[in-house]
Each structure stands twice: as structure tokens, then as C-alpha cells.
Amino acid sequence: MNLIQNKKYRLGEAFLFLISFCICLLLGEIMVRIIKRDIAYQPDPEVIRSLRPNIEYSIPSFETEDNLNSLSTTIPKIPNRIGTDRTNNVGFRMSKDVFEKKQNEKRVLLLGDSYTEANNVVEKDRFFFLADNYLKSKDKNWNILNGGIQNGSPSQYSLQIRKYLPLYKPDYVVVVTGANDFEDDYNFERAFGFVFDQFGIPLKLKNTLSLKLLKKSFLLRYLYVLVSRTFPKLLDYLGPPANPNLPIVSWRSLLCANDPKIQDRYLQKTGRYLVGIKQLVEQAGAHFGVLVMHYNYVFPEPYYHPRFPNLEEELRSYGCNRTGSTPFNPLVDKFLSSNKIEFQNSFDRFASFKKENSKTNLWGFWDYHFSPEGHKLLAMELETLLLSLEQKYALGTKR
């Protein structure tokens, strides 16, 4: 009898422990959802990552006017709040909502990474917003949708475009790309794996379980972030990569090292995906262009060393101090031209500006993304590309 009572007692203890544990998890989930309620970013099993719609947030910034004009190397102890921003009704980083396409509308879908999303500056300073205003001053029918998302790359854009083309019916699709896309494409394939279509373009993800769980639970999402920052190797055991044997590459090797093997890998992955996106866009009756962007390391510009203490040594190891982006520019220009992809390479415009205004930062001092001045230049490049596409294709029918 004592054995039976003891067994019941232990089962009761286990049950109470389980109930207590579940309550703690639930409370933790509720607390994290409250604390992180203004964070738009979320993992997404359809497109790797996306933004939650209708999220308002306050924009913090460590930048000062003196930082951005090379007059100071100190930053505020706490970030300044430079404004507020939101994601719209479909989860794009823009305040204007997206509705049914209007008659005669010239709709542009802009895809890119955090340089395009640009949540480090207020919306009125972002290059998509500046280009949209300029084009509207010439023709009110222009409408640019900012689909930028942090760490985006062409493998992810190929997933996004399959979803977005029928939803938003753009007349033009522009991908903003840079050398870092090379590394991100490999990382995504290594982590999640892709199911490819007959042309070798990502059709969907193989491994979506972790993304599904992380999208559902804020608590798991931020525990994942904590582990990734403190014990990154542990992630391979918690969620084994889909393709662990895929080589780990560095985008700096593509940018700075004139290595035929690295360049061929870029063409076979990122390059192939860009061509595939062009095919998907044109099959839908729209037109495709590419905007090539660059980084502060290339020119170079001052940056906040305590945040990136090993950057200079790392760049030197790839020869970036000697070559800048010299190997990458001719590679990407030749590739895009040979595949009949309309493009604008922003390097010359940025280099020309820096020659005349060497003290003005086109990228942030604390934040390595574009400064408001950098956004102005990239807006000009986007305007030029879109007007060139319009002139070349002279749209006769609207989608």
C-alpha cells in the first residue's frame, strides 16, 4: 500500500512540476511579447524572415551631426530617439499602406536587405522614399513599395517574389544587391536547405520546423538570439543545419580577393538566383533591374572602432586595404550585362561625391548602414534605373 501511495505522490509531484513549468513558460511568453511588442522582425517559414504588419516603433540612434561630418569620434552614452516609424498593413517598412493597384499606377517592388529596409533613419531620409517623391513630381502614377528586410539576399528574394508577384502586381521589380549577398545565400542554404525548381532557383525551404516554432513563440525567438550571441556553436546541435557540408564563405573574399574560385561560386549561386528572379519577373509581365550598392569599408570612412575592434585586421586578411572593391565591380558589371539585366552600379556616384566631400559620411559612424547623405545618392541611382527601365520597355499594358 505504501508503494502505491508513494507512486501516486511522485506522479502528483511530477504533474505539479509540469503545470508550474508550463505556467512559467506562458508567463515568460507573455512578458517577452509585451517587452518586444514594437519589434517587427520575425522568422518566417515561407520566406525565411519577414516583418509583422502595423508595428510602430521609436528609432534609436547613436549618430550625431559631428560624427557624420568627421568632426567627432565620440558617441552619446544613450541613443537619441530621432523619430517614430511603422510597418504598413502588409509588413513593409513604410508608412503608406498597400491596397489594390490603381489604374495607370507604375508600381515598383523594391527588394533588398537592411540597407534597403533602413530602419536606422527616419522614413523621409530613406532612398526609396526620396526616389518615390522625385518620380511622383514628374509623374504622380509612380509608387515604390519598400520590401527590404534585414539580411535579405537573392535566395530569399526568389521565395519572396513567388509570393509577392501575384499579390502586388508590380510593373517593375528592383533588387538592391551587394557582395554580402554571397555569404547570406550560402548561410541560408546551409541552415535551411532549398527545394529548387528546374532552373536551379529556390522554390521553397526544406527545413522549416525551427522557423515555424520561432515565428509562433517570442520566448523561443529571443532565447535563440541569446544562444546565437553567446554560444553560437550550440545552435548546430539544437537545430542541425540542412546542409552542414556546404562551405562557409565570406563576402569580403568576393569583394576584395581576386579569386576565380570564389567568383565562380558567386556566379553559380547569387548570380544564378538573380537571373532566375529576372525570369520569374518577366514571366509575370513585369520588368527587372538591379541596383548595386557598396560599403563604407571600400572608400573608406571613419567608424566607431569599439563596436568593430577586429574589422581592420579582418579586412587586411582579405586584401581589402589594397584592392577596395576593385575585383567585385568588374565581375558584377560584366555578369549583369552579359545576362541582359538592366542595372545601376552606385560606385562611381559615391566615389565622385567622396572626392569632392571627403569629410561627409555616406554611411553611419556608429551604424554601418547608409547615412541620410548616402540615401540621397542611392535615391538618384534608383531614379536613374527606373527611368531607364521605363524608357527601354515603354509599358503599353498594365498588369
Secondary structure in CASP SS format (residue, H / E / C, confidence):
PFRMAT SS
TARGET T0000
AUTHOR 0000-0000-0000
METHOD secondary structure of the structure
MODEL  1
M C 1.00
N H 1.00
L H 1.00
I H 1.00
Q H 1.00
N H 1.00
K H 1.00
K H 1.00
Y H 1.00
R H 1.00
L H 1.00
G H 1.00
E H 1.00
A H 1.00
F H 1.00
L H 1.00
F H 1.00
L H 1.00
I H 1.00
S H 1.00
F H 1.00
C H 1.00
I H 1.00
C H 1.00
L H 1.00
L H 1.00
L H 1.00
G H 1.00
E H 1.00
I H 1.00
M H 1.00
V H 1.00
R H 1.00
I H 1.00
I H 1.00
K C 1.00
R C 1.00
D C 1.00
I C 1.00
A C 1.00
Y E 1.00
Q E 1.00
P E 1.00
D E 1.00
P C 1.00
E C 1.00
V C 1.00
I E 1.00
R E 1.00
S E 1.00
L E 1.00
R C 1.00
P C 1.00
N C 1.00
I C 1.00
E E 1.00
Y E 1.00
S E 1.00
I E 1.00
P E 1.00
S E 1.00
F C 1.00
E C 1.00
T C 1.00
E H 1.00
D H 1.00
N H 1.00
L H 1.00
N C 1.00
S C 1.00
L C 1.00
S C 1.00
T C 1.00
T C 1.00
I C 1.00
P C 1.00
K C 1.00
I C 1.00
P C 1.00
N E 1.00
R E 1.00
I E 1.00
G E 1.00
T E 1.00
D E 1.00
R E 1.00
T C 1.00
N C 1.00
N C 1.00
V C 1.00
G C 1.00
F C 1.00
R C 1.00
M C 1.00
S C 1.00
K C 1.00
D C 1.00
V C 1.00
F C 1.00
E C 1.00
K C 1.00
K C 1.00
Q C 1.00
N C 1.00
E C 1.00
K E 1.00
R E 1.00
V E 1.00
L E 1.00
L E 1.00
L E 1.00
G C 1.00
D C 1.00
S H 1.00
Y H 1.00
T H 1.00
E H 1.00
A C 1.00
N C 1.00
N C 1.00
V C 1.00
V C 1.00
E H 1.00
K H 1.00
D H 1.00
R C 1.00
F H 1.00
F H 1.00
F H 1.00
L H 1.00
A H 1.00
D H 1.00
N H 1.00
Y H 1.00
L H 1.00
K H 1.00
S H 1.00
K H 1.00
D C 1.00
K C 1.00
N C 1.00
W E 1.00
N E 1.00
I E 1.00
L E 1.00
N E 1.00
G C 1.00
G C 1.00
I C 1.00
Q C 1.00
N C 1.00
G C 1.00
S C 1.00
P H 1.00
S H 1.00
Q H 1.00
Y H 1.00
S H 1.00
L H 1.00
Q H 1.00
I H 1.00
R H 1.00
K H 1.00
Y H 1.00
L H 1.00
P H 1.00
L H 1.00
Y H 1.00
K C 1.00
P C 1.00
D C 1.00
Y E 1.00
V E 1.00
V E 1.00
V E 1.00
V E 1.00
T E 1.00
G C 1.00
A C 1.00
N H 1.00
D H 1.00
F H 1.00
E H 1.00
D H 1.00
D H 1.00
Y H 1.00
N H 1.00
F H 1.00
E H 1.00
R H 1.00
A H 1.00
F H 1.00
G C 1.00
F E 1.00
V E 1.00
F E 1.00
D C 1.00
Q C 1.00
F C 1.00
G C 1.00
I C 1.00
P E 1.00
L E 1.00
K E 1.00
L E 1.00
K C 1.00
N C 1.00
T C 1.00
L H 1.00
S H 1.00
L H 1.00
K H 1.00
L H 1.00
L H 1.00
K H 1.00
K H 1.00
S C 1.00
F H 1.00
L H 1.00
L H 1.00
R H 1.00
Y H 1.00
L H 1.00
Y H 1.00
V H 1.00
L H 1.00
V H 1.00
S H 1.00
R H 1.00
T H 1.00
F C 1.00
P H 1.00
K H 1.00
L H 1.00
L H 1.00
D H 1.00
Y H 1.00
L H 1.00
G C 1.00
P C 1.00
P C 1.00
A C 1.00
N C 1.00
P C 1.00
N C 1.00
L C 1.00
P C 1.00
I C 1.00
V C 1.00
S C 1.00
W H 1.00
R H 1.00
S H 1.00
L H 1.00
L H 1.00
C H 1.00
A C 1.00
N C 1.00
D C 1.00
P H 1.00
K H 1.00
I H 1.00
Q H 1.00
D H 1.00
R H 1.00
Y H 1.00
L H 1.00
Q H 1.00
K H 1.00
T H 1.00
G H 1.00
R H 1.00
Y H 1.00
L H 1.00
V H 1.00
G H 1.00
I H 1.00
K H 1.00
Q H 1.00
L H 1.00
V H 1.00
E H 1.00
Q H 1.00
A C 1.00
G C 1.00
A C 1.00
H E 1.00
F E 1.00
G E 1.00
V E 1.00
L E 1.00
V E 1.00
M C 1.00
H C 1.00
Y C 1.00
N H 1.00
Y H 1.00
V H 1.00
F C 1.00
P C 1.00
E C 1.00
P C 1.00
Y C 1.00
Y C 1.00
H H 1.00
P H 1.00
R H 1.00
F C 1.00
P C 1.00
N C 1.00
L H 1.00
E H 1.00
E H 1.00
E H 1.00
L H 1.00
R H 1.00
S H 1.00
Y C 1.00
G C 1.00
C H 1.00
N H 1.00
R H 1.00
T H 1.00
G C 1.00
S C 1.00
T C 1.00
P C 1.00
F H 1.00
N H 1.00
P H 1.00
L H 1.00
V H 1.00
D H 1.00
K H 1.00
F H 1.00
L H 1.00
S H 1.00
S H 1.00
N C 1.00
K C 1.00
I C 1.00
E E 1.00
F E 1.00
Q E 1.00
N E 1.00
S C 1.00
F H 1.00
D H 1.00
R H 1.00
F H 1.00
A H 1.00
S H 1.00
F H 1.00
K H 1.00
K H 1.00
E H 1.00
N C 1.00
S C 1.00
K C 1.00
T C 1.00
N C 1.00
L C 1.00
W E 1.00
G C 1.00
F C 1.00
W C 1.00
D C 1.00
Y C 1.00
H C 1.00
F E 1.00
S C 1.00
P H 1.00
E H 1.00
G H 1.00
H H 1.00
K H 1.00
L H 1.00
L H 1.00
A H 1.00
M H 1.00
E H 1.00
L H 1.00
E H 1.00
T H 1.00
L H 1.00
L H 1.00
L H 1.00
S H 1.00
L H 1.00
E H 1.00
Q H 1.00
K H 1.00
Y H 1.00
A C 1.00
L C 1.00
G C 1.00
T C 1.00
K C 1.00
R C 1.00
END
